[in-house]
Amino acid sequence: MKYDRDEHRSRDYREVLLKMQESAEQALHVNAQLASADHDGIRYDYDDSSDLM
């Protein structure tokens, strides 16, 4: 009987850990998409040193 309870508990913990892992992977994927979206397109480097001449 004790083994059955432990097995049930361990199954519950595994399910929770799997859900947390999936959530973390989704969050990392979304963060990677956002980071790459910030760097799309043309980037301009403004040089303010031209007014020193």
C-alpha positions in Angstrom: 0.0 0.0 0.0 2.9 2.4 0.8 4.4 1.7 -2.6 1.2 2.6 -4.4 1.0 5.9 -2.6 4.7 6.7 -3.4 4.2 5.7 -7.0 1.2 8.0 -7.3 3.1 10.9 -5.7 6.1 10.4 -7.9 3.8 10.3 -11.0 2.2 13.6 -9.8 5.7 15.2 -9.3 6.8 14.0 -12.8 3.7 15.6 -14.4 4.4 18.9 -12.6 8.0 18.9 -13.6 7.2 18.1 -17.2 4.7 21.0 -17.3 7.3 23.3 -15.8 9.9 22.2 -18.4 7.5 22.8 -21.2 6.6 26.3 -19.9 10.3 27.1 -19.6 11.0 26.0 -23.1 8.1 28.1 -24.4 9.3 31.1 -22.5 12.9 30.7 -23.9 11.5 30.3 -27.4 9.4 33.5 -27.1 12.3 35.4 -25.6 14.5 34.3 -28.5 11.9 35.5 -31.0 11.6 38.9 -29.3 15.4 39.3 -29.2 15.7 38.5 -32.9 12.8 40.9 -33.7 14.7 43.7 -32.1 17.6 43.3 -34.5 15.7 43.0 -37.7 16.0 45.7 -40.3 18.6 48.5 -40.8 20.5 49.9 -37.9 22.0 53.3 -38.0 25.1 54.3 -36.0 24.8 58.1 -35.3 28.2 59.7 -34.8 28.0 62.9 -32.8 31.7 63.7 -33.3 31.0 65.5 -36.6 30.0 68.7 -34.7 33.5 68.8 -33.1 35.2 69.8 -36.4 
